[in-house]
Amino acid sequence: MSRLWIEASTPLCLLQDAGRFGVRHLGVTQGGALDWVSMRWANWLLGNAADAAVVEIALGGFSLVAEEECCLALAGADLDARIDGQPLKPWSSFTLAKGQRLRLNQPVQGARAYLAAPGGFAAPQVLGSCASVVREELGGLDGCGSPLAKGQQLSYGGEACGLREVPLALRPDFSANAPLDLVLGAQIGDFSGLSLFDAFNRDWTLDSRADRMGIRLLGPALQYQGPAMISEGIPLGAVQVPPDGQPIVLLNDRQTIGGYPRLGALTPLALARLAQMLPGSVVRFRPVVQALAWQEQRDYLGRFVEA
């Protein structure tokens, strides 16, 4: 096994993979990389399985030192990554010589970067995944969901397939201000007409009250007029509307059930873009039907195969 020594980290730097599935009936949430698109590209750069374990680095503040020469890959946000002070752009694999330091400093564009190693980082499997969920104390290097910390070591045992870059045409544009596609939900008809107009024709600002469980949006207060709800299962990307009328987009570490009405759920590609937005960003929703949402995702996944 090859090793990398963590020199600096923050509570927002976590070991992630595609997440846990088949356990929500036990009250266990999904977890996994918030920007699944960038995670897949990071693994593609090294010829890894698409769901191999990576390091999710939110907002920077992470650095490591190579114990021996190695080939790594970086995709996702531009967090002013540097090797011994020299700039390193994301969306490519690169070589780190023995003793060299890789540091990700702060956001230039986007919020989360994904660091991959050949074969994926080694970590114990908990309920079929090593995804870190701090609240549930599952996953990570210690199996208890802890964030990565200074002094720990990251191990991997695969071999790189050579240096390469993600083609420019296939890289997500984090500066684009395209609307977020939302598949309409069962309670959509129970909101007032004005609320439905506002939901899809007014701006929403990402609140600073955000984590891997969900992101609050600030904008016009939406009014639900339907009957009281019984708690039901919550899908990834659900847009709940609590009594204050300000929506909450639920993410990978969400609770498994909830009783607030929902506008619907964001598509997987919309969620990946949302994960790269910083507090204060302004977004809009665009209603779509589920069939179109799945077709869009299938088309995008086909690009990985073509690449």
N, C-alpha and C positions, 0 to 999 in steps of 0.2 A: 504493500500500500504506500502511495505517495502522500505527503502531508504538507499542509499550509498552516502557518501559525497566525492566529488572529491577534493583531496588535492593538486594534481599537474597534469598538462596536457601540451600538445603542440599543435600547429596547425595541426599536423598529426593524432590526436586522434579524431575520428569521430563516430557518431552514424550511423549505416548502417543496411539495411536489404537486400532483394533480388533485390531491385531497382524498378524503375518506368517503366511501360510498356503501350503501346497504346497511347503514347503522343509524339512520335518523329515527327509526322506530324505537330505538333505545335512548333517544334524547341526545345523541351525539351529533354535533354539527359537522359540516363538510370540511372546512379549512381549505388549504391549498393556495396556490399563487393567485393573487388578485388579478394580475394581468396575465392570463393564460397564453395570450398570443406571444408576448415577449419571452415568457418561459419556454415555449416551444421553439422559438427561433434560437434562443441561447443553446438549447440542446441540439438543435439541427446543425449548428455551426461545428459541433464536435462529433457528429454522427451518433449521438446518444438516442435512447428511446425518448419519445416526446414527453413522457411523464417522469423522467429521471429527476432526482432531487437536486435542487439548486438553492442558492442563497438569494432571498428577496431583500434588497437593500432599499429602504424607504428614506428619502431625503438626505442620504449621505452619512458621513461620520463613521465610515467603515474602512479599515485597512488590514492587510495581511502581508506576511513575508513568506517567500517560497523556501522550503527546506532543500529543494533540489530543482533543477530546471524542469519546467512543466509548460503545458499548453492549456490555456483556459479560454473562456468565451464570455462576452459581455453583450447583453441586449437590453432594450427598454430605454428608460430615461437617460438623458445625458446629465450625469451627476458630477461633472468635472473630474472624471477619472484620470489618474496619473500614475505612471510607473517611474519611481524615483524622480518625481517632479516633472516628467515629460508627459504632455497631454496624450490621452488615449480615448479615441472615439468609440461609442458603442456600436453594436451590430457587426462585430467581427470577432474572430478568435485571434489569440496572440500568445507569444512566448514570454514567460517570466523566468529569468535566470536565477540560479541559486543565490539567495540572499537579497534579491530584489524585492522592493515594496510596492504593492498595489494599493492605492488609496482613492476612495470615492468621497468627494468633499461636500458639495451642496448642489441643489437643483439648478441646471441651466435651462433644460427643457424636459418636462415630465416630472414624475414624482418617484417612480420605482424602477430600479435597475435589477437585472437578474444575472448572477454570476454562475457559470456552469463549469464543471470539470469532467474529464473523460470518464464515461461510465456512470456519472452522477456521484454525488457525495454520499459517503457511507453513514448510515444511521439506523438505529433499531426501528423495526416496523411495529406500530401500535394500531391494532384494528385495521391492518392492511395498508398503512401509510405512515410516512415519517413527517407529515405536515405538522407544523407547530401551531397549536391552538393554546395560547397562554391561559385563557379563562378556564378551559377544561383540563389543563395540565396534561396534554397529550402531544406526543411527537417531539421533534427536535433531536439534538445530539444526545440528550440525557433521557429521552423518552417521556419527559414530564412537561414538555411544551415550553421550556425556558428559552428566552432569546439568546442569540449568540453573544458570547462575552469575551473580553480580553483574556488572553492566556490559553484559550481553548485551541484545539487543533481540528482542522477539517481534513478528512482522509478520502481518498478515491483510488480505484484500482484499474481503471480502463486505459485504453490507448487512443490518442487523438487521431483523427483522419487527415490531418494537414490543415494549414491555415486557409481560411476563406472568409468571405463577407456575405451578409444578407444583401441581395440585389436591391438597389435603390428603389425600384418600382414596387417592391414588396414590403418596404419598411412602413409601419404606421406613421402617420403625420400627427404628432401630438399638438401641433400648433393650429390644426384645422378646427373650425368652429361649427362643424356639422351637428345637426340635432341628434339626440340619443333616441334610438328606436325603442318603442315600448309596445309590447304585446298586451292588448286590452284584457282586463281581468273580469271576474264574475260580478264584482260590485260596481262596475263602471257606470251602469245605468241608474245607480242610487245616489249619484252626486248631482247637485243642482246644475242647470244648464249653464249658468254663468261660470261655475267652477270648472266645468268641462272645457269651456272656451278658454279660461285662464290657464288651465293645465297645459294646453297645447299651443297657446299663442302668446304667453308671457314668459319673461326671463326668470330663471331660477339661479340663485347664487349658492355655491357650496359653502356651508358653514364650517367654522373651525372645529365644531364639535363633530369629529369624524374619527373613526378607527376601522379596524378590519371587520367589525360587526355591522357597521352601517354609516351612512353619510346623511346628515340633515341638510335639507334645502330650504332656503329662505326666499319668500315671494308672496303672492296673494294667498290669503287664507281660503282653503278649499272646504266646501260645506257638504258633509255627508247627510243624506236625508232618509236613508234606509233603516231597517230594523236593527236592533242590537244583534251582534254577531256572536256565534259560538267559536271558540278558538279552533283554528284549522292549520294544516301544514303550510309552511312558507317556502316558496321556491327561491332559488338564487336570483337576485336582482329584483325581488318584489319591492314595489313602491307603496309603502303603507302610509295612511293618512291618520294620525292621531287626532284627538279632540281639538288641538290648537290649529289644525288645518294646514300645518307645514309638513310636507312629505318627508319620509325617510326612505332612502334606498338601502335595502338590506344586502350585505355582502357575504363573503365566504364563512365568516365566523358568527353568523346570525343565530338566533334561537331557532328551534325547530318548529314551534307552533306560535301562533299569535292571533289576537282577536280584533285588530284594527282593520277597517276596510282598505281595499287596495285598488289603485288605478289599474294595476297590471304588473308586469315584470319586464325589465330591460332585457334585450337580446344579449347573448354571450359577447358579441363583438362590441356592443355599446358598453357593456360592463368593463371590458378590457380598456376602452378609451377613458371611461370614468375613473378607473384606478390610477390613471396617469395625470389626473387633474388636481391642482393645488387648491387649498381653501381660497375663496374669493373668486374662483373661476365662475363664469356665467354659462349656463346651458339652457337648452330647450328640449322638450320632448316631441317626438313624432310618432303618431299611432300607426302600428302595423298589425297585420294578421300573422298568426303563428306559422303558417305555411311559408310565407315569404321570409320570415326570420330564420327558419331552418334551412331554406335554400341558400340564403346568404352565407350562413355558417358553413354549409357543405362546400360551397364554391371557394370560400377562403381556405378551408382545410385542404382542398385539392391543390392549392398553390404550394403547400409544403411537399406534396408528392412530386409535383412538376419540378420544383427547385432541387 
